[in-house]
Amino acid sequence: MSSPTEPITQQRPVKPTRRIRTLAIVLALVGFTYFSANQVGVKLSTFWEVWTNPLWEKFWPVPWDWVLNRTNVLDPLVETFQIAIVSSVIGCGLALPASFLMSRLTTPNRPTHVVSRAFMGVVRAIPDLFWAKLLVTAVGIGAFAGAWALSIFSFAVMVKLFSETIDGADPRPLEAAVAAGGRHMPAVRSGVLPEVFPAYVAYALYTFELNIRASIVLGLVGAGGVGRVIDAQRQFFRFDRILGILILVFVVVFIIDQISVALRKRLV
């Protein structure tokens, strides 16, 4: 034991040793990435050679008189937002009860939990573009097929996000409601829903943003909206018109993003 008069020597922290396993994992990932790039034909020279393509000259100048015409672009753009709104309301509305069935905290029993997770696994495994192609074939070209495809997409996204939020909720209010003699669903409604509902609204706004972008892509396969206009102009190599449409879409989506972010900050 050191005396009070002896100076206290501070030991320098020991430098952590580099783990061989971590280094091996990093080297394996780098090697596999390099191998994959060679297999798919990725070349670094492409990143600067692509700008010498004469095709870029077709993107300018933008014919704003055509782009801002109501019949050409504005009406299909409004249809895109209509698809996004309808699909968000349907998908998020169905996701509210389904998320409680899929969460471990609020599911009535284990068989319901297993069946709901298996069903949602199948729904999430099928991409929205495939749903759009399938529904376009079934019900015809137009916004109706796009709305149904995005409703399924919204449902899958919301159930995934919201059920995980429910899993992280405080279980004590639910346990207290059940211990007081409440039935399962009223106990969930009073003990869990008030806590997670702000997150549900925030996720619904986020899903609406996703649907706006997705509806443009689905229009390329005939599911309505401004994507169908973009595909038509691409077939005629009118890239100047496509650039104008994309600029217009970017401005509108940016405004919606800012409004959505402000609303989410108030809720969460």
Residue pairs with C-beta under 8 A, 6 or more apart in sequence:
2 8
55 239
58 237
58 238
58 239
58 240
59 239
59 240
59 242
59 243
60 240
60 243
61 240
62 240
62 241
62 243
62 244
62 247
63 240
63 241
63 244
64 244
66 72
66 73
66 241
66 244
67 73
67 241
67 244
67 245
67 248
68 74
68 248
72 229
73 226
73 229
73 244
73 245
73 248
76 219
76 224
76 225
76 226
76 228
76 229
77 225
77 226
77 248
77 249
77 252
79 143
79 224
79 225
79 226
80 212
80 215
80 216
80 219
80 224
80 225
80 226
80 227
81 212
82 143
83 143
83 146
83 147
83 150
83 211
83 215
83 218
83 223
83 224
83 225
84 150
84 208
84 211
84 212
84 215
85 208
86 147
86 151
87 146
87 147
87 148
87 149
87 150
87 151
87 153
87 154
87 211
87 215
88 150
88 154
88 204
88 207
88 208
88 211
90 147
90 151
90 154
90 155
91 150
91 151
91 152
91 153
91 154
91 155
91 156
91 157
91 158
91 207
92 154
92 155
92 158
92 200
92 203
92 204
92 207
94 151
94 155
95 154
95 155
95 158
95 159
95 162
96 158
96 162
96 200
98 116
98 120
98 155
98 159
98 163
99 158
99 159
99 162
99 163
99 166
100 106
100 107
100 163
100 166
100 188
100 192
101 107
101 108
101 112
101 113
101 116
102 113
102 116
102 117
102 120
102 159
102 163
103 163
103 164
103 166
103 167
104 113
104 167
105 166
105 167
105 169
105 171
105 174
105 192
106 166
106 174
106 188
106 192
107 113
107 116
108 184
120 156
120 159
120 160
123 152
123 155
123 156
124 156
124 160
128 149
128 150
128 152
128 153
128 214
128 218
129 217
129 218
129 221
131 148
131 149
131 152
131 153
132 145
132 146
132 149
132 218
132 221
132 222
132 223
133 221
134 149
135 145
135 146
135 148
135 149
135 223
136 145
136 221
136 222
136 223
138 145
139 145
139 148
141 222
141 223
141 224
142 222
142 223
142 224
143 223
143 224
143 225
144 224
145 222
145 223
145 224
146 215
146 218
146 219
146 223
146 224
146 225
147 224
149 218
149 223
150 211
150 214
150 215
150 218
153 210
153 211
153 214
154 207
154 210
154 211
157 207
157 210
158 203
158 204
158 207
161 203
161 206
162 196
162 199
162 200
162 203
165 196
165 199
165 200
165 203
166 192
166 196
169 192
169 195
169 196
170 195
173 190
173 191
173 192
173 195
174 187
174 188
174 191
174 192
175 191
176 191
177 186
177 187
177 190
177 191
178 184
178 187
182 190
198 267
198 268
199 267
199 268
201 263
201 267
202 263
202 264
202 267
202 268
205 260
205 263
205 264
206 260
206 264
208 256
208 260
209 253
209 256
209 257
209 260
212 253
212 256
213 253
215 223
215 224
215 225
215 227
216 225
216 226
216 227
216 230
216 249
217 227
218 224
218 225
218 227
219 225
219 226
219 227
219 228
219 229
219 230
219 231
220 227
220 228
220 230
220 231
222 228
226 245
226 249
229 245
230 242
230 245
230 246
233 239
233 241
233 242
233 245
234 242
